[in-house]
């Protein structure tokens, strides 16, 4: 069964990641963090998002190749 986009967002806290990236941009523009700090945070966010993408793609691939399980009358496979 596939997750709805909101389920994926909730599962991987994507709204928090995007909010963090936006907050970092505001902090950079206000001078509260350095360019190096902003770059490091952006690289971490990028790696996190790459990980989420890999999980989603792997799941799609596994679901596409999956076959229904055979269920016998006796409860034994």
C-alpha positions as CSV (number, residue, x, y, z in Angstrom):
1,X,0.0,0.0,0.0
2,X,1.4,3.4,-1.0
3,X,1.7,6.3,1.4
4,X,0.0,9.5,0.5
5,X,2.3,12.5,0.0
6,X,1.3,13.9,3.4
7,X,2.2,10.5,5.0
8,X,5.7,10.7,3.5
9,X,6.1,14.3,4.6
10,X,5.0,13.4,8.2
11,X,7.2,10.3,8.3
12,X,10.4,12.1,7.3
13,X,9.5,15.4,8.9
14,X,9.9,17.2,5.5
15,X,8.0,20.3,6.7
16,X,10.6,20.7,9.5
17,X,13.5,20.3,7.1
18,X,12.1,22.9,4.7
19,X,11.3,25.3,7.6
20,X,14.8,24.8,8.8
21,X,16.3,25.7,5.4
22,X,14.1,28.8,5.2
23,X,15.0,29.8,8.8
24,X,18.7,29.4,7.9
25,X,18.3,31.7,4.9
26,X,16.6,34.3,7.1
27,X,19.4,34.0,9.6
28,X,22.1,34.3,6.9
29,X,20.5,37.4,5.5
30,X,20.2,38.9,9.0
31,X,23.9,38.1,9.7
32,X,23.1,35.7,12.6
33,X,25.0,32.8,10.9
34,X,28.0,32.9,8.6
35,X,28.1,31.8,5.0
36,X,30.1,28.7,6.0
37,X,27.5,27.8,8.6
38,X,24.7,28.3,6.0
39,X,26.6,26.1,3.5
40,X,27.2,23.4,6.0
41,X,23.5,23.4,7.0
42,X,22.5,23.3,3.3
43,X,24.8,20.4,2.6
44,X,23.3,18.5,5.5
45,X,19.7,19.2,4.3
46,X,20.7,18.1,0.8
47,X,22.0,14.8,2.1
48,X,18.9,14.2,4.2
49,X,16.7,14.9,1.2
50,X,18.8,12.6,-1.0
51,X,18.3,9.9,1.7
52,X,14.5,10.4,1.6
53,X,14.6,10.3,-2.2
54,X,16.5,7.0,-2.1
55,X,14.0,5.5,0.4
56,X,11.0,6.6,-1.8
57,X,12.6,5.3,-5.0
58,X,13.5,1.9,-3.4
59,X,10.0,1.5,-2.0
60,X,8.5,2.3,-5.5
61,X,10.8,-0.2,-7.1
62,X,10.0,-3.0,-4.5
63,X,6.3,-2.3,-4.8
64,X,6.4,-2.4,-8.6
65,X,8.0,-5.9,-8.6
66,X,6.0,-7.3,-5.7
67,X,3.5,-10.1,-6.3
68,X,0.6,-10.9,-4.0
69,X,1.3,-13.6,-1.4
70,X,-0.5,-16.9,-1.9
71,X,-2.7,-17.8,1.0
72,X,-3.7,-21.4,1.5
73,X,-6.8,-22.7,3.3
74,X,-4.8,-24.3,6.1
75,X,-3.0,-21.1,7.1
76,X,0.4,-22.6,6.0
77,X,2.2,-21.1,3.1
